[in-house]
Amino acid sequence: MPGIRSRVRTATWLTLFGLLLAACSGATSDATDAAAGDASDQATADSGDNGDSGSDGAASTSADDPPPFPWEVDDPPASVPLSEIRRGGPPPDGIPPIDDPSFEDVEAAGEWLTDQDPVLLVDRGDDTRAYPLAIMTFHEIVNDEVGGDPLVVTYCPLCNSGLVFERTVDGEVLDFGTSGRLWNSNLVMYDRSTRSLWSQFTGEAIVGERLGTTLERVPMQIVAFSDFAEQFPDGQVLSRDTGHNRPYGSNPYVGYDSAESPFLFDGETGGDLPQMARIVTTGGDADPVAYPLDTLQKEQVITDTVDGDPVVVFWAPGTASALDAQDISEAADVGATGVFRPVADGQELTFVPEGDEQFRDTETGSTWTVLGTAVDGPLAGEQLERVPHDDTFWFVQFAFRPETRVVGSG
């Protein structure tokens, strides 16, 4: 039945492509129709394009006369073949980044977020913020300042990759936008001062004036809203007051979790895991490691050594997928993960599961949460140091780091 499977798969991708275009539509019905039409025309025109030439009519201009995008000039400096950078459908900033984010308190956010809603947590000293994936799926980039530090908070739905970076480069604070391009099915960002292209997965400039510059990673976690609210009752939550009219809480990528292969991806595949297997990954280029989610769900705790340093990986249930059901709050429970240095009060600790949702260190008997916080016992109040990690799909990890060491069979 290969013909039937092929037609079903084609229909699935056409549906997803339409949803991607819908994500960049305007606020009013007229604007929505116009935007959808423009995007559809653009997508049709681009269907055979390699992404290395041509211009987007929607590319923004300003009184400052910004430089051209790399695809508008001949032979821009690049570290990757330009033919591998593909148009995703929407034009630059067609999926609009949030440049002036508005926040609300936990109580107000609880009026529309459910306990299991996934949020991207960033904790910088006394400034702790949550960015609901219900919003991030429609914007992908938030240019923010957390704890006095300019940060760019990013989420690539096609990779389920939530990453945070410092956005100060050589003393200049950069603002980032969505380029409308994909590399290995991963979000390609651009900075507005030079219009260099940046890989969201690596934080590295891959085309343009800033070629080779790498943004500094900031640890984050994707956790359930209830876990954030319980631990950070005074925290701030990105609000739906974005300046855009979007159906926040609905999922434009229905069923992507169960897809057999990624969207707009023609990179290298391999390894021992299915392309769309969920993994937790950490470690630098010298020692990249992946922990299959299936393994973590069974073990709950994995202790490892990465880049020469000890790490502990936690998993706990209770967090919905952003890429499963139409309503994110009703989606499958994929749980939350955290990667930490297993050291507190100067002592290296060994962890074991404590029930379904918590963890216990065998040295002091203290109880810990998936957020790396001791809530009971001699170490109550201690916080483990977060280690940068990503919850993503195997295909993108293998595409960028094929030498990745896999712990567990999945």
C-alpha positions as CSV (number, residue, x, y, z in Angstrom):
1,M,0.0,0.0,0.0
2,P,2.9,2.5,-0.6
3,G,0.7,4.7,-2.8
4,I,-1.9,5.2,0.0
5,R,0.8,5.8,2.6
6,S,2.4,8.4,0.3
7,R,-0.9,10.2,-0.2
8,V,-1.6,10.2,3.5
9,R,1.8,11.5,4.3
10,T,1.5,14.3,1.6
11,A,-1.8,15.3,3.0
12,T,-0.4,15.5,6.5
13,W,2.5,17.8,5.4
14,L,0.1,20.0,3.4
15,T,-2.0,20.4,6.4
16,L,1.0,21.3,8.6
17,F,2.3,23.7,5.9
18,G,-1.1,25.5,5.9
19,L,-0.9,25.7,9.7
20,L,2.6,27.2,9.5
21,L,1.3,29.9,7.2
22,A,-1.7,30.5,9.4
23,A,0.7,31.2,12.3
24,C,1.8,34.4,10.5
25,S,-1.6,35.7,9.6
26,G,-2.9,39.1,10.6
27,A,-5.2,40.1,13.5
28,T,-8.4,41.2,11.6
29,S,-10.3,39.0,9.2
30,D,-9.3,41.2,6.2
31,A,-5.6,41.2,7.3
32,T,-5.9,37.4,7.9
33,D,-7.1,36.8,4.4
34,A,-4.5,39.0,2.9
35,A,-1.7,37.6,4.9
36,A,-2.7,34.0,4.2
37,G,-3.0,34.8,0.5
38,D,0.4,36.5,0.4
39,A,2.0,33.6,2.3
40,S,0.3,31.0,0.1
41,D,1.5,32.8,-3.1
42,Q,5.0,33.0,-1.6
43,A,4.9,29.3,-0.6
44,T,3.8,28.3,-4.1
45,A,6.5,30.5,-5.7
46,D,9.1,29.0,-3.4
47,S,8.2,25.4,-3.8
48,G,11.3,24.6,-5.8
49,D,13.6,27.2,-4.3
50,N,16.9,26.3,-2.5
51,G,16.8,29.3,-0.4
52,D,20.1,30.7,-1.6
53,S,18.8,33.5,-3.8
54,G,15.8,35.7,-4.3
55,S,14.2,38.3,-2.0
56,D,11.1,38.3,0.2
57,G,8.7,41.1,-0.6
58,A,7.8,41.2,3.1
59,A,11.4,42.0,4.2
60,S,11.1,44.9,6.5
61,T,12.8,48.3,5.9
62,S,13.3,51.3,8.1
63,A,14.6,54.8,8.1
64,D,17.9,53.4,9.2
65,D,18.2,51.7,5.8
66,P,19.1,48.2,7.2
67,P,21.6,46.0,5.3
68,P,20.2,43.4,2.9
69,F,19.4,39.9,3.9
70,P,22.1,37.4,3.0
71,W,19.9,35.9,0.2
72,E,19.7,39.4,-1.4
73,V,23.4,39.6,-2.1
74,D,25.9,37.5,-4.0
75,D,28.2,35.1,-2.1
76,P,27.6,36.2,1.5
77,P,30.1,34.8,4.0
78,A,28.7,31.4,5.2
79,S,29.7,28.4,7.1
80,V,27.0,26.1,5.7
81,P,25.9,25.5,2.1
82,L,23.2,28.1,1.3
83,S,21.2,25.5,-0.5
84,E,20.6,23.8,2.8
85,I,18.9,26.9,4.2
86,R,15.3,26.5,3.1
87,R,12.4,28.8,3.0
88,G,9.7,27.7,5.5
89,G,6.8,29.6,4.0
90,P,6.4,32.8,6.1
91,P,8.6,35.8,5.1
92,P,11.0,37.5,7.6
93,D,9.1,38.2,10.8
94,G,6.0,36.7,9.3
95,I,6.0,34.7,12.5
96,P,6.3,37.8,14.6
97,P,8.8,37.9,17.5
98,I,7.8,39.7,20.7
99,D,10.0,42.7,21.2
100,D,8.2,44.4,24.1
101,P,6.9,41.5,26.2
102,S,4.2,42.1,28.8
103,F,4.0,39.9,31.9
104,E,1.3,39.1,34.5
105,D,1.4,37.5,37.9
106,V,0.8,33.8,38.6
107,E,-2.7,34.3,39.7
108,A,-3.7,36.1,36.5
109,A,-1.9,33.5,34.3
110,G,-3.8,30.8,36.2
111,E,-7.1,32.1,34.8
112,W,-6.2,30.8,31.4
113,L,-3.3,28.3,31.9
114,T,-4.0,24.8,33.3
115,D,-1.8,23.0,35.7
116,Q,-0.2,20.9,33.0
117,D,0.4,23.7,30.5
118,P,4.1,23.7,29.4
119,V,6.1,26.8,30.2
120,L,9.7,27.7,29.5
121,L,11.3,28.7,32.8
122,V,14.2,31.2,33.1
123,D,15.6,32.0,36.5
124,R,18.1,34.9,36.9
125,G,18.6,35.7,40.5
126,D,15.4,37.4,41.9
127,D,13.8,37.6,38.5
128,T,12.0,34.4,37.5
129,R,9.8,34.2,34.4
130,A,7.7,31.7,32.6
131,Y,7.1,31.8,28.8
132,P,4.0,29.6,28.0
133,L,4.5,27.4,24.9
134,A,0.9,28.3,24.2
135,I,2.3,31.7,23.2
136,M,5.8,30.7,22.0
137,T,4.4,28.4,19.3
138,F,3.0,31.5,17.6
139,H,6.0,33.8,18.0
140,E,9.1,31.6,18.5
141,I,11.3,34.5,19.7
142,V,11.0,36.9,22.7
143,N,13.6,39.7,23.0
144,D,13.6,40.3,26.7
145,E,15.6,41.4,29.7
146,V,15.7,39.1,32.7
147,G,17.5,40.0,35.9
148,G,19.0,43.0,34.1
149,D,20.5,40.8,31.4
150,P,19.3,41.1,27.8
151,L,18.2,37.6,26.7
152,V,16.6,36.1,23.7
153,V,14.1,33.3,24.6
154,T,13.4,31.0,21.7
155,Y,11.2,28.0,20.8
156,C,11.3,26.1,17.5
157,P,8.1,24.0,17.3
158,L,9.4,21.8,14.4
159,C,12.3,20.7,16.7
160,N,10.5,21.1,20.1
161,S,13.6,23.0,21.0
162,G,13.4,25.7,23.7
163,L,16.7,27.6,24.1
164,V,17.7,30.8,25.8
165,F,20.8,32.9,25.0
166,E,22.4,36.1,26.1
167,R,22.0,38.6,23.3
168,T,24.8,41.0,24.0
169,V,27.6,40.6,21.4
170,D,30.8,42.7,21.6
171,G,29.0,45.2,23.8
172,E,26.0,45.6,21.5
173,V,22.6,44.3,22.5
174,L,21.1,42.5,19.5
175,D,17.4,42.2,18.7
176,F,16.4,39.0,16.9
177,G,13.7,38.2,14.4
178,T,12.4,35.1,12.5
179,S,14.1,34.9,9.1
180,G,11.4,32.6,7.5
181,R,14.2,30.2,6.9
182,L,15.0,26.7,8.2
183,W,18.2,24.8,8.5
184,N,17.8,21.1,9.3
185,S,14.1,21.9,10.0
186,N,15.3,24.3,12.7
187,L,14.5,27.9,13.2
188,V,17.0,30.3,11.6
189,M,17.0,33.7,13.4
190,Y,18.4,36.9,12.2
191,D,19.8,39.9,14.1
192,R,18.4,43.2,13.0
193,S,21.6,45.2,13.1
194,T,23.5,43.2,10.5
195,R,20.8,40.7,9.3
196,S,23.2,37.9,9.8
197,L,21.5,34.5,10.0
198,W,21.8,32.4,13.3
199,S,21.0,28.8,14.0
200,Q,18.7,28.5,17.0
201,F,19.9,25.0,17.8
202,T,23.6,26.1,18.2
203,G,23.3,29.8,18.8
204,E,25.9,30.4,16.1
205,A,25.8,32.9,13.2
206,I,26.0,30.8,10.1
207,V,25.7,33.4,7.3
208,G,26.5,37.1,7.2
209,E,28.7,39.7,8.9
210,R,28.7,38.0,12.3
211,L,29.7,34.6,10.9
212,G,31.2,32.3,13.5
213,T,30.0,34.3,16.5
214,T,28.2,32.1,19.1
215,L,25.7,33.3,21.7
216,E,26.2,32.2,25.3
217,R,23.6,29.7,26.4
218,V,21.4,30.3,29.5
219,P,20.0,27.4,31.4
220,M,16.3,26.9,31.2
221,Q,13.6,24.3,31.8
222,I,10.3,23.4,30.2
223,V,8.0,22.5,33.1
224,A,4.3,22.4,34.0
225,F,2.8,25.7,34.9
226,S,1.7,24.3,38.3
227,D,5.3,23.5,39.1
228,F,6.4,27.0,38.2
229,A,3.5,28.5,40.2
230,E,4.2,26.4,43.3
231,Q,7.9,27.2,43.5
232,F,7.8,30.8,42.2
233,P,4.5,32.3,43.4
234,D,5.9,35.8,42.8
235,G,7.2,34.9,39.4
236,Q,6.1,36.6,36.2
237,V,4.4,34.9,33.3
238,L,4.4,36.1,29.7
239,S,0.9,37.4,29.0
240,R,-1.3,37.2,25.9
241,D,-1.0,40.9,25.5
242,T,1.4,40.6,22.7
243,G,0.0,43.1,20.2
244,H,-1.1,40.2,18.0
245,N,-4.4,38.4,17.8
246,R,-3.6,34.6,18.0
247,P,-5.6,31.7,19.4
248,Y,-3.2,31.2,22.3
249,G,-3.6,27.8,23.8
250,S,-4.4,26.0,20.5
251,N,-1.8,24.0,18.8
252,P,-1.0,24.9,15.1
253,Y,1.0,21.6,14.8
254,V,-1.6,19.1,15.8
255,G,-0.2,15.5,15.7
256,Y,3.4,16.5,15.0
257,D,4.4,14.5,18.0
258,S,3.3,11.3,16.3
259,A,4.7,12.1,12.8
260,E,7.1,9.6,11.4
261,S,9.5,12.2,9.9
262,P,10.2,15.9,10.4
263,F,8.9,18.7,8.3
264,L,11.1,20.3,5.6
265,F,14.1,18.1,6.6
266,D,16.5,16.5,4.2
267,G,19.6,16.3,6.4
268,E,21.5,13.3,7.5
269,T,19.7,10.6,9.5
270,G,21.0,7.7,11.5
271,G,21.8,6.4,14.9
272,D,19.8,4.0,17.0
273,L,16.7,6.1,17.5
274,P,13.7,7.0,15.4
275,Q,13.9,10.5,13.8
276,M,11.1,11.8,15.9
277,A,12.1,10.2,19.2
278,R,12.0,12.7,22.0
279,I,15.4,13.2,23.8
280,V,17.0,15.3,26.4
281,T,20.4,16.5,25.3
282,T,23.3,18.2,27.0
283,G,27.0,18.6,26.7
284,G,29.2,20.7,24.4
285,D,30.6,19.8,21.0
286,A,33.3,17.7,22.6
287,D,30.9,15.4,24.5
288,P,27.3,15.7,23.3
289,V,24.9,13.3,25.0
290,A,21.3,12.3,24.4
291,Y,18.9,10.6,26.9
292,P,15.8,9.1,25.2
293,L,12.7,10.3,26.9
294,D,11.4,6.7,27.0
295,T,14.4,5.7,29.1
296,L,14.0,8.7,31.4
297,Q,10.3,7.9,31.9
298,K,11.3,4.4,33.2
299,E,14.4,5.4,35.2
300,Q,13.3,8.9,36.4
301,V,16.9,9.6,37.4
302,I,20.1,9.2,35.4
303,T,23.5,10.0,36.7
304,D,26.3,10.7,34.2
305,T,29.5,12.5,33.5
306,V,29.4,15.0,30.7
307,D,32.4,17.2,29.6
308,G,34.3,15.8,32.6
309,D,31.7,17.0,35.1
310,P,29.0,15.1,37.0
311,V,25.4,15.6,36.0
312,V,22.0,14.3,37.1
313,V,19.0,14.2,34.9
314,F,15.5,14.2,36.4
315,W,12.2,13.4,34.8
316,A,8.7,13.8,36.4
317,P,5.2,13.5,34.9
318,G,2.6,16.2,34.7
319,T,3.6,18.4,31.7
320,A,1.6,18.4,28.5
321,S,3.1,18.3,25.0
322,A,2.8,21.5,23.0
323,L,2.7,19.5,19.7
324,D,0.1,16.8,20.3
325,A,-3.6,17.7,20.6
326,Q,-5.5,20.7,19.3
327,D,-5.8,22.1,22.8
328,I,-2.4,22.1,24.5
329,S,-3.9,21.8,27.9
330,E,-5.5,18.4,26.9
331,A,-2.4,17.0,25.2
332,A,-0.4,13.9,26.1
333,D,1.7,14.0,29.2
334,V,5.3,14.0,28.2
335,G,6.6,15.2,31.6
336,A,9.3,17.6,32.5
337,T,13.1,17.2,32.7
338,G,15.9,18.9,34.4
339,V,19.7,18.6,34.2
340,F,21.8,19.7,37.2
341,R,25.1,19.5,38.9
342,P,24.5,17.0,41.7
343,V,26.2,19.1,44.3
344,A,24.7,21.0,47.3
345,D,26.3,22.6,50.3
346,G,29.7,21.5,49.0
347,Q,28.7,17.8,48.9
348,E,28.2,15.6,45.8
349,L,24.9,13.8,46.0
350,T,23.4,10.6,44.7
351,F,19.8,10.7,43.7
352,V,17.0,8.1,43.5
353,P,13.3,8.4,42.7
354,E,11.0,9.3,45.6
355,G,7.5,8.3,44.5
356,D,6.4,9.4,41.0
357,E,7.2,13.1,41.1
358,Q,10.1,13.7,43.4
359,F,13.7,12.6,44.2
360,R,15.7,11.8,47.2
361,D,19.5,12.1,47.8
362,T,20.9,9.1,49.6
363,E,23.5,11.2,51.5
364,T,21.1,13.4,53.6
365,G,17.6,12.0,52.8
366,S,16.4,15.4,51.5
367,T,13.6,15.5,49.0
368,W,13.9,17.3,45.7
369,T,11.7,18.5,42.9
370,V,12.2,18.3,39.1
371,L,13.1,21.9,39.3
372,G,16.2,20.9,41.3
373,T,15.0,22.4,44.6
374,A,15.1,20.6,48.0
375,V,11.7,20.9,49.7
376,D,12.3,18.7,52.7
377,G,15.1,17.4,54.8
378,P,18.4,18.8,56.0
379,L,19.0,20.5,52.6
380,A,15.6,22.1,52.3
381,G,15.8,25.3,50.4
382,E,19.0,24.4,48.5
383,Q,18.9,24.8,44.7
384,L,21.0,22.6,42.4
385,E,22.9,24.4,39.7
386,R,21.1,24.1,36.3
387,V,23.1,22.7,33.4
388,P,22.1,23.9,29.9
389,H,20.0,21.3,28.1
390,D,17.4,20.9,25.5
391,D,14.3,18.8,25.2
392,T,14.1,18.0,21.4
393,F,13.8,15.4,18.7
394,W,16.6,12.9,17.7
395,F,16.6,14.0,14.1
396,V,17.9,17.5,14.8
397,Q,20.4,16.4,17.4
398,F,21.9,13.9,15.0
399,A,21.9,16.4,12.1
400,F,23.9,18.9,14.1
401,R,25.9,16.5,16.3
402,P,26.1,13.0,14.7
403,E,28.7,11.9,17.2
404,T,26.2,12.2,20.0
405,R,26.5,9.5,22.7
406,V,23.1,7.9,23.5
407,V,22.5,6.8,27.1
408,G,19.7,4.2,27.1
409,S,18.1,2.5,24.2
410,G,14.8,4.5,24.2
